Amino acid sequence: MMSDDSRLGVCPNCGHDTQPIDELITYERSDSTIGVFAECPACGEIIDPE
């Protein structure tokens, strides 16, 4: 069983949980926070998990 700490977030399109395996790229935003783009395993869209 995976803990909530192991998920990236939720797809803003379909609400499905995204996991670290779905991560495509990690980047640093201009405010020095870390952003992530992932592919949703449910709908296949490239997303910024919420």
C-alpha positions, 0 to 999 in steps of 0.5 A: 500500500502506498502512502499519500507521501508517495503521490505527486498530486491529483489530475486537474482534468479527471481527479485521478491520483498521480504517482512518482512513476508518472513524472516527466520533468521537475523544474524550478519556478521563478519563486524558487519552488519546485514544479512538476509535469506528469502524464496522468495515467487515467486520461493521458494528459500532460498535467501540473498535478494539484 
